[in-house]
Amino acid sequence: MENKMPRIDAILADERFCYGLERITLLEKDRIFCCHGLPHLLDTARIAWIMVLEQGLSLQKDIVYGAALLHDLGRYRQYEDGTPHHQASAALAETILPDAGYTADETAMIAAAIGQHGAAADAQGQLARILYDADKLSRNCFQCSAQAECKWLPEKRNTTILY
């Protein structure tokens, strides 16, 4: 099966991306709630891509995956210095994406979607909305051992597999 995405491979190999994932993993090692490492990023990417296909949207696969892989990368900055993770992630995306081969327009679109993924009301545009929804749908609340301590409202929790 030949379905390579060289720009995604470039993101995954980027030193800033690897550093961010390492910091997140270290800083979340004792976290009882959902974590933000590579499994979450890939789950978000795959769900987002399924949504794009089901809705017949005209977004390129490596645009969707690029946004999903970078959407929480700034989480370590939030833990370390209080910078909101969606802002830190968008800023990181603006530096990583051009080096991975994304155009200025693609970089701006992805960074904007990442910057808006923190709240449904802010998610404007196809990519931002897909990213917001896929991020939330990636959580397997129905099997979480920290349900009693979780701050998500019960009506927002994923109590069944949707995607």
N, C-alpha and C positions, 0 to 999 in steps of 0.2 A: 504494500500500500504506500503510494507516494503522495504525501500531503504535507510537504515541509513548509515551514514558515521561517525563513532566514532572519527576518527582523525580530521575531520572538526569540529565536536562538541567541541573537545578539543581546537582547534584554537579559535573558537568563544568565549570560556569561559576563554581563557588565559588573565591574567591581563595586559600583555604588549600589546596585541591586543586591548583590551577594552580601555586602556589608549590612544593608538594611535588614535583610532576612536573618542574618546572624544575630544582630542586636535584638530584633523582635523575639527570636527564639530564646535568647538569654533572659530578656526582661519578662517574658511570659512563662518561664519554666515552672513557676508555682501557681499560675493562674488556674482557677477552677472553672472559669467561664470559657466561652468560645475563644479560640486563639486566632491569630492573624498571619500564620506562616504560609508556606507554599501550598499545603493541602487546601486551605481556605481560598487562596488566590486562584488555584486551578479549578476548584468547584465553582467559584463565581464566574470564571471564564467560560467553562463548559455550559453552565446554565444560561448565561447571557447569549452564547452562540445558539443554543437550542431555541431561545426566545426569538432571536433574530430570524431564524429559519421558519419558525411557526408563524411569525407575524409577517413574513415576506418583506422584511426591511432590506434596504440596499446598503448595508454596512459590510465592509471587508472583514474577513475573519481575523486578520492580524491587527486590525484597528480595535476590534472587540477584545481580543486576547491581550493586546498591549494595555488597554485601559484597565482590564480586570487584574492583570498581573501587578500593576503599579498602584492600584487604588488605595491600598492600605500600607504601602511601603513607608510612609512617614509616621507610622504608628510609634516607632521607637522615639521620635522627636517629641511626641506628645507625652510619653512616659518620662523622658529625660528633662524636658524644659517647658512643657505645657503648651507647645504649639499645637493647635488643632490638627489632627492627623490628616484631614482632607486637604488643608492648606499645605502642609508639609509634603504630602504625597504629590500634589499638583506641581509644586516647585521641583521636586525630584524628577518627575516625569518630564518637565521642560528641559532638564539637562541630559537625561538618559535617552529620550526618544530620538533626537537628532543624530546622536552617535550610533543609534541602531538603524538608521536609514529612513526615518520618517521625515516627511516634508514639514515645512513651517506650518502649513494649514492643518495637516494631520496632527501635529504636536499640539497646536492651539486647541483643536477640537477635543482631543483626548484629555489634555490638562483641564479644560473647562468642565468636562464630564466628571473627572475625578474631584475637582473642587466643589462640585454640586452633589456628590453622592451621600453627603451626611444627612440630608433631609429631603423628604419627598417633595415638599413645596418648592425647593430650590432646583430640582432635577428637571431642567428644561432642555428639550431636544431629544431625539431618538436615543443617542448613545447614553446620555445622562440618565434617562429614565430606565433604560435596560440595565445599566450598571447598578443603579439604586435597587431595582427589583431583584436582580440576580444576587446581589450582596445579601439581601435579607433572606431570600429563598435558600441560600446555601447553608443555613443553620439548621441542624437536626435537633430541634428542641425536644422532639418526642422521645429521644433516647439520652438526653443530657442528665448527668448525675448532679448538676448544680441547679436544677429547676427551682428548688425552694428559695435559693438565694438570688436568683436572676431578677434583674430590674426591668426586663422587657414586660410590658403589659400582657396578660394572658391572651387577649384577643389578637396580639401581634405575633405570637409564637407559632412556629411551624409544628403542628401536631400530627402531621402526616407528610408523606413524600409527595411533593407537587411536581417536581421535575427530575 
